[in-house]
Amino acid sequence: LLSFSRSHREVDVWDDGDDGEEGKSFCNPVVAQDGPDPGVTWAKDAWYMVTTGQGPDGGAFDIRRSPDLVSWQAIGSIFPQGSRPKWSDNTDYWAPEIHHVNGRFNAYFTARNEKGVLSVGVATSDKVEGPYVDAGQPLVTDPVGTIDPTFFRDEDLDAQYLIWKVDANSVGKQSTIKIREVDDKGMAFVENSVEVDLIRSDLPWEGMVIEAPWMVKRNGEYYLLYSGNCYANERYGVGVARSASIYGPYKKAAAPILQQSAPDPSASVRKFAGPGHCSVVQGKRDMIMVYHAWSADKLGGAPGRMVMVDRVEWGADGWPIVGNSCTPTCETQPPLTSTSSVPRCLEPSRCYIIPE
């Protein structure tokens, strides 16, 4: 049994009833230009992706559409020119996601308020492509800043939640991922509900930073995926924690499930660096992770954080395995609808001896 951070099956799962485009072989990146923090959802007959930043039209949060998670076409912005939230200070616009909530589409996002403090906002539309109308004020605030909101509906509990990061690392403290129940419209918190800490930055590889949460439920367990370390270096990666309860306690995997930590400034062997900030969706065959990564020889520079796609598999121990044994794939991959085996440089659970 799988459930994902979406509200209804018809919008979060690739529709097997519509043959559509069966996909094609691909090689990362699938978007070879800046597309940080990709938030992905299925709606009607296509995938939709929104990304961090101000669009070329002067708005915020580009929207792209794809039939197969590989070929993407820009179709607009969540906030076209002149429609940014009035409470924001018109500087940073980060980490948007679109979720289907009770018959409408909610866009959750990060922006700075009039005091310059990073805050979580929400806008809504009756169409996935918009136009979106902002709620008029932030949904979540904290003196140290709040970022990276995501929505999760638990059909088993008939409840839905907002999950976000408290940006305490910005003031030299441990960062935290929090959760709180939201109402049926996903625009306000349930009365008398409380914030609950899910995880903190407490593993060496995380470097005081955890962010970009995304929740998956599999076989009755909750899997909280997150990113750790600084987004602009090669140590950035995706971690995961699991729990039998939505509120925890959560047990973290000791190491990242997606990372390319060994530097390769020439990109001769390891083509990508700093993979992270993922969405995980259910394809026709496999669970699929969409995330961003830098070119290894252009870390922190143009073309920026490119959009990547890799399959997610599950080990016998119940932990996820992403891409090429937890590193980004750089070989040509079979279509995401294919049952063909995935080309790998390394196989999970196999010991390799490197000659001196």
N, C-alpha and C positions, 0 to 999 in steps of 0.2 A: 504494500500500500504506500503510495507516494502522494504527498500534497506539497504545494509550493506556495511562495509568498504572493498569492493572487487570491481573488475572492470567488471566482467561478471557473469551473473546469473548461467551459467553452472559450474562455479567453486566455487560459494559461497553458494550454496543451495544443501542440500542432495537430490540426484537425485531420484525422485519418480518413474522414469521409470526403475530403476534397483533395483529389489527386494533385491538382495544381502543378507547380513546378517541382519536380522530384529532386532538385538540387544537382550540384555538380561537384567534381573534385575541386579542392581548393588548397591554397598554401597561405599561411599567415605572413603578413597581416591581411585582414579582409578589408580594412579601411586604412590606407597607407598615408593618412594625414592625421592631424591632431583631433582626437576624439576621447578626451579623458572621462573617466568615471561612467562608463556606459550603463544605463538603466534600460532593460529590455522587457517588453511585454508582447503577448499575442492578442490581436483583436481583429474580429471579422475574418479576414482571409490573408493576413500578413503579420509579420513582426514589425514592431516599432521600437526605435532606440532613441533615447535622449542623452545628451552629453553636457558636461560642464562648459561654461563659457558664454561669452556674448557673441551673438550671431553676426553674420556679415551685413544684416539689415539694420543693425543697431539695437536689436532686441536681445533676448537671452534664451539659452537652452535650445540648440538645434534639434529638430526632429528628423529622423531618417526612417525609411520604410524598406522592407526586404521580404521577398517570398521565401527565402531559404537560409537566412542568417549569414549569408556570404556576400551577396550583391546588394549594396545599399544605395538608396537614392534620397537626397535631401528634399524635404517637402515643406519646411517652414520652421517655426519656433514656437515654444510654449508661450513666450511673451514677445510678440512682434514689436517693432519700433513704436515707442510711445505708450506701451501697455505694461511696463514693468511695475511691480508692486510699489504703491505710493509710500509704504513704510520703509522701503529699502533705500540705501544711500547711493545706489547706482555704481557700485564698484565691483565687488566679487559676487559671482553667481556660480554655485558649485553643486555637483552631485544630485542631479534631478532623477526622479523615477516616476513613471506613470503606472497607476494601478487601477483596475476595474473594481469599483466599490458600490454595491447596491444600485446597479444600473447606470452609473455614471463613471467618468474617468477622473481620478484625482491625480494631480501632479504635486508630489512632495519635493522640496528643494531647500537649498541653503542660500541665504543672502545676508548681508550686513544691514542691521537696522540703522535708524537715524543717528545712533550714538557710535556706530562702527562696530557693534558687537555681532558676531556671527550668530544667526538665528534660523530656526526651521520654519518654513512657510508651507502653505498648501493652496492650490488653485484647483478649480473644477470645471468640467465641460461635459456636454452630452455626447461629444464625439472625440475619439482618441487623437485626431489631428488638430483639435481645437475648434474655435477659440476658447482659451481658458480665462476664467475670471478669478482673480486672487481673493482670498478670504478677507483681506483688509487689514490684517494684523498677524504677527507671528503666532504659530501654534506652540512652539517650544522656545524658551529662552533660558539662559544661565549667564551669570556674570563673566565666566571664562569662555563662553561661546558654546553653541551646539551646532553640529553638522551631520551630514550623511544620513538622512532619514530613510527608512524603508518600512513597508507595510506588510503585514502577514495576517492572513485569515486562517483560523484553525476550524475546519468544518466539524471535527469531532467534538470540540468544546462549544461550537456555535458562538465564537467570539473572535474579535479581530484586534490587532495591536499595532502600535507605532513603536519602532525601534530606532535608536539614534545614538550618536556619540556625544559625550561631554568632552570638550576640547581642552582638558586640564593640562595636557602636555605643553600647551602654549604658555603656561605659567610655571613650568618645571615640575609638574606633578603627574602621577599616573593618570592616563586617560581611561575612560569607562564607557562601556556600552550599556544603555538603559532600555527598558521596555515599559509601556503603559497601555492599558486597554482603551480603545477608542469606540465611539458610538457607531450606529449602523451606517451613518453617512461618511465616517472616517474623517470628519472635519473638526471634531472636538473630543475631549477625553470623557469617558464615562464618569458620571458623578460619583464621588467618593473612591474612585480608583486611585492607585498610588504608583509612583515610579519605583521600579525594582532594578537594582544593579545585576546585570547578567555576568559580565566578565570585566577584568581590569588588565592593564598591560603589566604582566608579571613574568614573562619569559625572556631570556636573554636576547633571542633573535628579534623580538619586537621593538627593542630600543625605546621604551617608554611610550610608544605610539601604537594604539589599535584604533581602527576606524572602518568605515564602509561595511556595515553589517548587512547580511542577507540570510534569511531563515528558510530552511528546507525541513520537511517532516518525512521520515522514511521508516516504515515498519514500526510505527509508534514512538520513534525517537526524534528528538529535535536536534537539528544540526545548524549551529550558528557559524556561518562563514564570515570571515572578517579579514582585513588587511593589516599588516604590521610594519613598523619601521618608517623611515622617511620616503615619501613617494618619489623623490628626485634622486635616489641612489640605487645601487645594484642590490642592496640588502632588502629592499621592499618585497613583500610576498603575501600570499594568501594563507591564512591559518583556519582552523576549524575547532569548534568545541561542541560536545554533544551532551544531551541530558534526557532523562525520562519525563521531565516536566518542563512546560513552557517557561516557568520562572526559575528553573535550575534546581540544584547546583549543576554547573556545566564542567565537564572534564575536557581539557584542551589536549589536542594532539601535540606532542613534544616538539615537532618540527613543522615547518610550513608544508602545505600540500601543493603549493605552486610557488616556485622561486627559481631564479637564475643568479645565484649569488656570486659565482666565480667571475671576476671581471674579464672581459675580452675586448679591449679598446679597439681592436681592428675588426671585430665581428667576423673573424675568419672561421670560427667554429660555433660559438654561441652567439647567435644573431640578435638576441633580444635581452633586455635587462629590465629589472624593476617591474615585473608583472603584478597586477593587482586590481583592486576595486571591481569586483565581479558581480554579475548577475548569473543566476543558475536557472535554466528553464528546461522543460521536458520537450524533447524533439520526438519525431515519429519512432525512433529506434532507441536513442540514448538520452541521458541527461546531458545537457550542454552548458558549458561555462563561457560567457562572453566577458572579456576583461580588457584592460589596456596594458601596453608595455612600450618601452623605449627601444629604439635601435641601439644595440650595444656600443656602436662606435659614435653615437650622437646622444649620449645620456645627458638629459637636461637641455637639449637643444632641438632645433628643427629636424624632422617634421613634427616633433612632439610625441605625445602618448598615442600610439596607434591602436586600433581596435583589433582584437585577436579572438579566435574561437577555438575551443578544444572540447573534446568529449570528457565526461566524468564517468569513471567506473568505480566499482565498490569492491574492496578487498574482503577476504574471508573474515577479517576481524571487524568489519563494519565501518571502516574508515574510507573516505573517498580518495581516489587516485586520479589526478588530472593530467591530461596531455601525455607527454613523453616521460612517463614515470615521475610525474610531479615537476616537470619543466615544460616550457612552451614547445610545441611542435614547430619544426621548421621544414619538415619534409612535406611533399604533396600528400594530402589526406583524401580518402574516399568520401563521396557525398555523405552528408549527415543523415540521409535516409538509408544508407547502405548498411548491409550486415557484414561487409568485408572486414577483415582484421585491420587494425590500425598499425601503420608502420611505426616502429620504435627503434631508437638507438639503444635503450636500456630496458630490460624487463623487470617488473616488480618482483621482489623476493628472491632475486638471483644475486649471488656474490660475484663481483668482478675484481680481478687482480690486475693492477696497472703495473706493467714492467718498468723497472728503473732505467 
